[in-house]
Amino acid sequence: MDASKTFILIVGSKTNVVTKGGCQNCGSYNSWTKACGKGYSVDYRSYIKYECDEAVKAGIKIVVLYNKTQVDKSLCPEAVKNLGTHERMYYKATDGKYYWDYQSVKKAIEG
């Protein structure tokens, strides 16, 4: 994150519920026992939530893009739910088809 100027998170239907366990100090995490084999503490945050926390700590620009036709902040990790720019990635045209909303994505990243 130190070299980054912008953090972009693409939110899907399960972004806020995916979890993963891991030892904070070594590679001895045992997924069967859900504990570190060397007795260190285990972090159950997902990699997504971890990276969101790091982006907030770094104070960089945050862009959250939803892989949907609307912004649904209930799918977004708490750390960035009310920060940065939130934008949809698709729109439904009058012909009933879904299209990539390039202009919205571009505006969110450049804005």
N, C-alpha and C positions, 0 to 999 in steps of 0.2 A: 504494500500500500504506500510505502514511502515515496515511490517514484510515480505513483498514479495521481491523476488530476480529477478523474471521474470514475465513479463506481456505478456500473450498470447491472441491475438485477432484473432478470426476466422471470416473471411470476406465472406459474401454471396452477392447476387445480390442487396440487398437493405440496406446493412450496412451503407452506407454513406448518405442515404436519410431519415432514420427513425428519427422522432423527437418526443419530449414529452415536455410538459410544467410542471412547478412546482415552488412553492414558495421557495425562498432561505432561509427563516427564520421560516416557520411554515407549518402546514398541511392544510391551508385554501385555497388552489388553487381550483378555480372553472373552470372546463373544458368548461362550456357553455359560460362564459364571458371571459375566458382566462386571468383571473386576480386573484390576491390574495384578499380574502375577508377582510383582515385586512390592505390592502394598501401597503404591502411590494412588492419589485421588483420580477419579475418572470423571471426564466431562461428557455429559450426554447431549450437549447441543449438537445440532447438525452442522455440517460444514457451511451451509448457507447462512445459518444464524450467526456463526462465528465470524464469517466474512462481513456480514452486515454490521456487527458490533465493531469490527476493526475499521470499517469505512467511517463510521460515526466518530470513533476515537481520532482518526486521522484528519477529520474535518474537511474532507474532500466533497466535491459536488456529487450528489446522489440522484440517479435517474432510475425509476422503477417502471418497467414496461410490462403490461399485462397481455398474455397470450390469449386475448379475448376481444370482444367488441365493446367492452366497458371496463372501467376501473372498478375493482372489487377489493377494497383494502382489507377485508376479512381474510383474504388469502395471503396477505403480506406479513412478513416477520415484524414483530413488535418494534424492533430497533429502528426500522426505517418507515414504519407505517405512516407517520405524520411528518416526515422529513423529505426534502427534495421535490422533484417533479415526478408526478405519476401520470402515465398516459397509456391508452389502449394501443394495440398493435394491428387490429383489424377493424373493418367496418362492413356493414351489410348494405349493399347497393339496392337501388330500386328494382333491379332484375332478380333480387332474391339471393344472389351469390355473395360470398364473403371475399373481400379483397384486403391485401396488405395495405395498411395505412402509412405509406412512406412519409408523407408530409408530417403527420403527428409524431412519428418516431424521430424524424430529423429535427423538428422543432424542440422536442424534449431534450435531445442530446446537445443541440447547439445553444438552446435557451439558457 
